[in-house]
Each structure stands twice: as C-alpha cells, then as structure tokens.
Amino acid sequence: MTQPPGPQPPEGSFGAAHDRPPGAPQPAPGYGYPPQQPGSYAQQPGPYGPGTQQPAPYAQPNPYAQHPGYGGPPQPPTVTAPGGPPPGPGGGGRFKGRTGVVVGAALAVLLLAGGGIWLATGDDGGGTKKPVAGESGDVAKPSGSPTADKDGTVTAPTAAELNAGREPGEAKVAWLAANGVDLPAYGEDAYGPWFAGDIVAKGMYRKVTGYAAAGGTEKWSLALPTDLCAAPTLPTADGKIVVAVEDNVAEEEADCSVLQMIDLRTGRAGWRKTVPRTGAQDALSHVAMAVNGDTLTFGRTGNTSAFRISDGKELFGRREGVCQPYAYTSGARMIGAVSCQAQPDDPVQQEVQEVDPTTGAPKWTYRLKPGWEVAHVYSVSPLVISIKQPEKWAIAVLNDDGTYRSQLAGGDDNYAVRCDEDSVTEGGNLDGCAGVAADSGRVYLSTEPKADKEGEANKVVAFDLATGKAVWKAAAPGHRLVWPLRMEGTDVLVHVQASYRKAGSIATLAPTGGELRTLLKHPASAAETESSLFEPKVAYAGGRSVLLATRISADDDEEEMAATALLVFGE
C-alpha cells in the first residue's frame, strides 16, 4: 500500500555542491563515540549518526514495499516523497579525505579536478551565471610529523617528547603509534579505528593491527595477502569485524571481492570467502559494507549480499524484482539505499528502507521523487538523510516509521560536511560522513570555514527537526574550526580542530547554544603533530580522545614508516 504524500518540503533548501580542495579543514567519519563503561571506547559509524544508541560496548551509534509494477513479493507500505526536494542549487561531500561544503541557495560551485582552483558561479543580477575563480588554498600534507636527526635518520615523535612542554590544565599524550607499514607510491587510506574490549585497531594496506587502549602497546598484527579495499564503520558487539580485500595483487585486474573475518580482541583470522562479482555493473561497482548485529552486508550496484558474521553463512542476496539495495548503515537500525530500474534506459527511482537484518525484508519504504538519489545517511535515530541530484542537494528528516518529517532550510550560510565520497555510489559507506550530530529535536551542522588574516573560523548551527529551520548559531572560539561529533547527554559534543600552532580539544555545547565548555584540552606542545594527521577520525570516551589519520603518504619510505598514524590524548 502506498501512503498519501505528506506535506511539501520547504522551498529554498541548501545550495549547490562545493567540494573543498585537498587539505581544507574538516571533520572526519568516526568522530565522537558515545561514553561507555569507564576506560572503554565506543565507536560511531561515520554518518555520524549521533543521537542513536547501539546496545553493546564499543558499538557505535550512528550512523526502505517495492514500487507498484516493479514486481517481486508483496512489501510493507510505501511512502512517496512529498513532492521531493525543491528545485535550486544543492551540495554535499566529496572524495575520501576531503570536505564537502554545502553552499547557500544563491551559489552553484564546481571543482576543477586536480587543478587546485574552484569556480563559483554567481548571479550578475540579470540572471546570467558568471564564473569567479578563487585559489583553493594550501594543501595539507597527508602524513604525521616525523623529524630527521642530524645524521639524516627519520624518527617518529614520542609521547615523552610531546609531553615535555605540556602546560598545567592540558591533557597529556597518552600514546601514539607510527604507521610502520611500507606503502606503495602515493600512500594508502586507513580503516578504523575499531574498538573491542581493551583493543584499538586499525587497518592499512595489507595489515590490521591491534593496540592496547590504555598504553598503546601493539598487542597483535595480522598480515593480509592482498590490499584492503573496503570495511564497515564498526565491529560487532563481541569485537568481530569482516573486511574486504582484493582477490589478487595485480593492480589493474584485482576485484574487491574477498571477505575476511577478524577477531579484534585476539587478532585471529576467522572465515574467509569470495563473493562472486559477475556482470559489468557488479564488477565496476564500488563496495559499501555495514554491520548490524551478527549480519554483514556487502553492497554494490544491483546486488547486496548478506552474511552471518559468526560463521560466514549467507543470509540473503539479490532480491526478486527490479528494486535492489546497494548500501546499508551500520548500527542499531539497518537503513538501506535502494535503486529501482526495470531496463538500462529507464529512469532510476530510488528509495530509503529500514530492513530486518536477519531476513533482509523491508519494514517500510520511503520513495524519493524521480531524479533524486540517496547519497548518505547522517543519522539513523532520528533519521536524517542526504539526497542529491547532479546539481542539487538536500537534507531530509524522516519519522521512525519512514514518513516525511521535514527538510532543512539552509538560508544564507554555507555548510561543511565531510564524506568518504560525494555519494555512496562513488565509494565509501552509506554512513561514511562526519561533522553532523542529532538528538530527538535538532540536528547540528558546521558552517563552511571562513578565512581572514588571523586564520579560519566557523560556527555550529542547530536546526529544528520539526520545521527544518535554524534556531541558533554558536561561533568557534578565537579563529578556530569546530565540528559536531555526537550527543553527550543533552549537550552537543564537538571537536575543536588543531592548527599548526594551536592544539585541538574536545568540548560541549549546551542545547541552547552559547559558549563551548572544554572537556579535554590537548597540549600545545603536540599541536604540530596533531595538525599533521590527515583529516583524522576522532573518537572520545572515558576521558580520552583517539585520532586516526585517514591517509598516510610521504616522500620516502623512512618518513612514511615513521608517520604518526594514531594519536591518543588523556588526563
């Protein structure tokens, strides 16, 4: 049954996509993990689905009946998108490790690939769009900050060295870990951090490593035969994860198709199996992975396979009919992006569904207006989704039953959201975005950084989920950049980003806005090392903050090996 359309989304939503150049300040997936038992960590999937609860230690919160005539078995009720997003410019995140900036409705922005210049097309008053060129700014170096000794030997900084200049009231560097992995040319992306018991784990290239959460001792290291190519944002409640690796070492011919289960508490490898990827659409598709209870999903265009994590048994696969899910969120709720297309030349109709993780059966479906696609899910409770067209972008809020609630109205401000890619169809996970927090009544976003002679600064803006309108703005202190992580009780937990001379911190904002209250002030003596981490994923719990560089690269092997990969602060 299709429910009647709900109220129309408000006119004048967010503006066109503006992709910041490399090195632009930003948050990262993995920000702000909810507090758990003392001394433990909890992980949040990268939609930054703040405001959700995951029923297990180290489980991260976060972060839909078929179309009549599409065929397949009967489905639960379908809700048609109420008119769809209004016409007008829109925007979103972009490539892994880069900030996507949502620009106000009067501005459409294009990024010239690899050129370091962005073009903003503004209205000249007569309706004609004129390109305006602007410099992209400095490019951040994607590595840690090793130093060269007098004899030319490159060494990584130590916690003792970084703590030597610590001032009263500042946290200490609890521990840090060098990359320690010899990488191919141009570096590699990192996966994690994942938390299991007293272990903090990360994946890089052909290795997964587990460290003691308290002191940083390497507890185990698992070598992989081929490159890591995909991974979920969080493990199971009992500390197991399934990663994807390529099926061979031939760079141009390898498929991301081999699943490897790993027990993060012990570092032991479990079951391993290859997922057949047949047909051009499947073979060329990016992979999106998710964990929901004991279910792992391996999503790609036209087909999603699900496996039981405990033993590797396949639970469900391709559906009957033409509507196929291609990505899910990790966490307490299994929210999926679904694409419907009967023939290759037919227009694509996309849907959002909540799905039973054991059977794959939809509980409800929200149908988007034709021409719009599900880009990412920012939060699963409340349900906040990013939807896009090639030149348009909007944020929609749904009720728990999949009915329409509201759409955010961006106004004149520009907003910055960092995602793995511009859309999950281009890579990364459905919950692979950072810099968004939400509670039952509001969603919190950061504005685009603005620079002047003293540095860059931005604001946190709170939107009412019932109306979609902004209700307050809170400025970052003293030319700083601040990014929402998750909810800390009724407060908004935020990360104040480090700069070369100013250390970062973890702070909170009251639900009414106002000034930041610092929870953990990182030491200024470690600011250079902290700021050198390439777009780190940030987690906070038990009085500690954990930062993982999302990419490592360097000019030579020595510097690459010594680059800081993990940096942990504590009292």
Stockholm file with secondary structure:
# STOCKHOLM 1.0

chainA/1-571         MTQPPGPQPPEGSFGAAHDRPPGAPQPAPGYGYPPQQPGSYAQQPGPYGPGTQQPAPYAQPNPYAQHPGYGGPPQPPTVTAPGGPPPGPGGGGRFKGRTGVVVGAALAVLLLAGGGIWLATGDDGGGTKKPVAGESGDVAKPSGSPTADKDGTVTAPTAAELNAGREPGEAKVAWLAANGVDLPAYGEDAYGPWFAGDIVAKGMYRKVTGYAAAGGTEKWSLALPTDLCAAPTLPTADGKIVVAVEDNVAEEEADCSVLQMIDLRTGRAGWRKTVPRTGAQDALSHVAMAVNGDTLTFGRTGNTSAFRISDGKELFGRREGVCQPYAYTSGARMIGAVSCQAQPDDPVQQEVQEVDPTTGAPKWTYRLKPGWEVAHVYSVSPLVISIKQPEKWAIAVLNDDGTYRSQLAGGDDNYAVRCDEDSVTEGGNLDGCAGVAADSGRVYLSTEPKADKEGEANKVVAFDLATGKAVWKAAAPGHRLVWPLRMEGTDVLVHVQASYRKAGSIATLAPTGGELRTLLKHPASAAETESSLFEPKVAYAGGRSVLLATRISADDDEEEMAATALLVFGE
#=GR chainA/1-571 SS CEECCCCCCCSSCCCCEEECCTTCCCCCTTCCCCCCSTTCCCCCCTTTCTTCCCSSTTCCCCCCCCCTTSCSSCCSCEEECSSCSCSSCCCCCBTTTBEEEECCTTCEEEECTTTSEEEEEEECSSSCEEEEEEECCCCCCSSCCCEECTTSCEECCCHHHHHTTCCTTCCEEEEEEECCCCCCTTCEEEEEEEEETTEEEEEETTEEEEEETTTCCEEEEEECSSCEEECCSSCCTTSEEEEEEESSSCTTTCCEEEEEEEETTTTEEEEEEECCCCSHHHHHCCCEEEEETTEEEEEETTEEEEEETTTCCEEECSCSSSEEEEEECCSSSCEEEEEECSSTTSCCEEEEEEECTTTCCEEEEEECCTTCEEEEEEEETTEEEEEEETTEEEEEEECTTSCEEEECCCTTCCEEEEESSSSGGGSSCTTCEESEEECSSEEEEEECCEEETTEEECEEEEEETTTCCEEEEEECSSSCCEEEEEEETTEEEEEECCCSSSCCEEEEEETTEEEEEEEEECCGGGHHHHHHSSSCEEEEETTEEEEECSEECCSSHHHHHHSEEEEEEEC
#=GC SS_cons         CEECCCCCCCSSCCCCEEECCTTCCCCCTTCCCCCCSTTCCCCCCTTTCTTCCCSSTTCCCCCCCCCTTSCSSCCSCEEECSSCSCSSCCCCCBTTTBEEEECCTTCEEEECTTTSEEEEEEECSSSCEEEEEEECCCCCCSSCCCEECTTSCEECCCHHHHHTTCCTTCCEEEEEEECCCCCCTTCEEEEEEEEETTEEEEEETTEEEEEETTTCCEEEEEECSSCEEECCSSCCTTSEEEEEEESSSCTTTCCEEEEEEEETTTTEEEEEEECCCCSHHHHHCCCEEEEETTEEEEEETTEEEEEETTTCCEEECSCSSSEEEEEECCSSSCEEEEEECSSTTSCCEEEEEEECTTTCCEEEEEECCTTCEEEEEEEETTEEEEEEETTEEEEEEECTTSCEEEECCCTTCCEEEEESSSSGGGSSCTTCEESEEECSSEEEEEECCEEETTEEECEEEEEETTTCCEEEEEECSSSCCEEEEEEETTEEEEEECCCSSSCCEEEEEETTEEEEEEEEECCGGGHHHHHHSSSCEEEEETTEEEEECSEECCSSHHHHHHSEEEEEEEC
//
